[in-house]
Amino acid sequence: MLKELITTIAEALVDDPDQVEVTEVEGNHHGAVIELRVAKNDIGKVIGKDGRTAQSMRVILAAACTKVGRRAHLDIVD
Amino acid sequence: MSEATESPEVDEGWEADDDASGDDAEGADSESTEAKGEGAEAAGGGGRKRRKRRAKRDEEYYPEDDERALKALEFLQRVVSEMQMDCQVHLRRPKDEDSELEINLEITGPDSGRIIGKKGQVLGALQFLTNRVVNRPGLEKRHILVDAEGYRSRRDDSLATMARRLGKQAVTDGKIITFEPMNPRDRRVVHLALAKFDGVVTKSDGEGDDRRVQIIPVRR
């Protein structure tokens, strides 16, 4: 579900939505790790100027987490 | 039935703001915030547009031929529902006629407090991402505004009230008053609030994140 949230956002941001890949890894006590992979040319689109896009996704992820009582961390993998 | 009180914790903040602004005009029923907002606007002289917006506020607004507005709506609806928030997203008619390029979205419902977040952080993130999704390179820039339960408009109202209070003070003291650094949107609210205020002019000074509004008294 947190995975779907990140997938939705990422797919809307990039030029190549087919290459968006999101996996959820059960992390340590800090909660789940959501790994986001996108096409090479789209990395900038999910990070944004000064990391603002990535930061916004993290804020939204955190809000979703409080609602469902979970913890998760977003990792953009390149 | 404690359900109703549980939702926007942020509500308390607004009320505190409104009280502090001290322009409590009329009695207290559910309409009073609305009345207060309008009173404050009217006092500053910029009331007409504001009232028009309020009147239109509750009408259904669905611009069928505006592809990009619908894209914004669809994106925000999906994100909000995947956040598991109990909320609805609507499009609102842009405030004034001269802002047709604006896309106004409003989120309502029991979870809107969470959607706003601390100091409007979550709301800001949603607005930023919607903006990125709608304003793809090569397209004409559309201004995206995302509000929840009137959070932004109330904040604007109390900011405008504060600006006018400081405007008065600048005139009385004959001294320049400088605000804390603010984002472009908030600075605009201050400029507009004092645009028709006698005895002062406003300008912005500083660069980037350090840009501040100054209220400068002028001799008449």
Interface residues (C-beta under 8 A of the other chain):
Chain A: M1 E4 L5 T8 I9 A12 L13 K45 G48 R52 T53 Q55 S56 M57 V59 I60 A63 A64 T66 K67 V68
Chain B: F75 R78 V79 E82 M83 Q84 M85 D111 R114 I115 G117 Q121 V122 G124 A125 L126 F128 L129 R132 V133
